[in-house]
Amino acid sequence: MNAYKRISALTAGIAGAAILLVTPAFAQTEKSPMVEDVFKNVQVLKGIPVNQFMETMGFFSAAIGANCTGCHVAESLQDQAKFAEDVPRKRMARQMVTMVNNFNKQAFGGRQVLTCWTCHRGGPSPENVPSLLAQYTIPVEDPNALEISPDGPKEPTADQILDKYIQAVGGAAAAANLKSFVAKGTIEGYDTYHVKVPVEIYSKAPSARTMIWHTQNGDSSTVFDGKAGWIAMVSNPVRLIPVLPGGELDGAKLDADLGFPGGIKTALKNWRVGFPMTAIDDKPVYIVQGMGAGNTRVKLYFDAESGLLVRQLRYDDTIVGKVPVQMDYADYRAVAGVKVPYKIVITWTDNQQIILLTDVQANVNVEAARFAKPAAPVLRPRGQAR
């Protein structure tokens, strides 16, 4: 799955600024419009691209543990124009955004040290009474929260971990021989109404990748041609939009690069270790950190025993803080002598998608046209035959 875009009008969650009506002029645009050009009644979050605005909504949703109607009127789910209506919680959200921004400016020089998550932690109201349960029980460790420690382990090195991964997938020679693949399977998530629908992935070394999934309301796709990317999603308020430089573009390239494990060492730069040992699903993992070309920080988690990659974690910037994007890999199977994951779970603040591959064909001809800029998808009423 190409996880670098995750904007959905209905999964966006609660808003400190009201959204919609979508203006027809932007339904087919190629540029990245600003939020105030697309949505009505935006007040404190002006001047940011639509992509970032939707991720900001996901940030709010994660912070207070609510979906869209946690702040918007319930009728918004049937009539998107209702997203623009003011309600007390939205007005409070605007005040909170302003308060947090002012605090960060005054106390931290404008750095996003304090965010909505700092106090809310997934609840509608900040906690102000100590929790004895939290104090006297063993906390569940979040592998994503671990950071490099000055006295953290220096062995194994990043090179050793990456070399073990290359050996685990089949060895350098087999990995170098993988030049392209076409995969088919199913995907499910919010925009498929949590029903499995067909998905196709086309990849060509070193960094080209297209994914197309066929939802009940029309086909959506994400495309990266090696340099630029596009998101064509039928569920988005702007149907066709370019991938933005920075975290989005770094993510698009990394997703494409990781399809060809032989090039993992050049997929990122400034490799580092030094993380405490941790586990995912009770299996010990090593963490290696690298940086994308746009300075996006990425953590890769490798099974300590098998050497296989089990998780990728990266961060996108929003106006209110960083949002994590997590991809978990499982069910590795050999394809042309190279092990590839047949199960991929993508999790971010406003959705989760599960991809189950059923067929992967290696070293097939993939035409360059597969990686051309897509057309804006056409919304098809649910239930209408394709």
C-alpha positions, 0 to 999 in steps of 0.5 A: 500500500502506498500510505503516503496519503490519508485524507478523507473528509469523513475520517478527519475527525473533530475540527478546530475550524469548520469544513466543507463546502467543496467548491467545484473549481477544485474538484479536478485541480492539479495544484495543491489548494489552500484550505480556505479555498476549499472549505468554508468557515475556516478561521484559525487554520488558514494558509495550509494545504488541504492535505495538511488540514485533513491530517490536522483533523486526524491529529485532533481526532486522535488527541480527544478520541472522537470522530467527526461528529465529536465536534461537528453536527451529526447531520454532517455525515449526510450533508457535508455543507453541515461541517461548516456550521458552528457549535460550542465545541468547535469554538472551544477547539479554536480557542485551544489551538490559539492557546497552545500556539501562544504557549509554544511561542512564549515558552519554547520559541515556537517549537511544537513542544506542547500539543493537543495530545500532551494533555488530552491523551485520547480523552475529551477532557485533560486528566487533572487527578493522578491515576493510582492504576498508572502509578502502581501497574507495569505500563505497556511499552509502546515501541513507537515511543522509544527514542535513541538513548546516549547510553543505548546499545551500539551493537548490532550496527545499522549496517549489520541489521540491514545486511541481516535483512537482505540475507533474510529476504533471500540474499543480495543476488536475489534481491538485486535481480528483482526489477519489477512486480505486479501484485493483486489482492484485497484492501479494506478500510474506512473508504471501503466501508471496512469491506474487502475490495480488489487492489492492484500494486505495480512497482518498478525499480528503483522507485516507481509505484502505483496502487489502485483500489476499487471501492464501492464509490469508484476507483482510487489510486496513489502514484509515484513516478520516482520523483513526483506523486499524486493522490487520486481518491474518490473519497477525498474532498479534492479528488486529485492532488499532488504529493507535497514535498517533505514527509509526504514525498519522502513517504511515497519514495520510501514505500516504493523503495522498500518494494525492492529490498536490495536497495534499502541502504540507499533508501534513507540517509544518516542511519543510526542505532542506539534504541533500547531493545523492545518487542512487537507482538512479543517478538524482540526487534531492533530499531534503526533510524534513517532520514529521507531526502526531505529530512523526514525521520523514519524508524524501521523495526527488524525482527531480531531473530529472523531479520525481516522488516516488521514495521516502518514508522514515519512522521508528517508535519501538521500545523498542530504537531507531528502525526505518525504513519505506521506500516506493519509487514507480515506473512512473508512469502518467496517470490522469485527467490525474494521474500515479500510481505503478503500482509500490510497494515497501514495505520495513521490518525484518521484511518487504518487499511489492511492489505492482503495480497493473493498473487505477486508476479515478479519481473514482469513488464510494467509499462511506464504509463502505469506511473503517469499522473492519474485522472481525477476519479469520478464518484459513483453512487454506492451500489451502482455497477461499474 
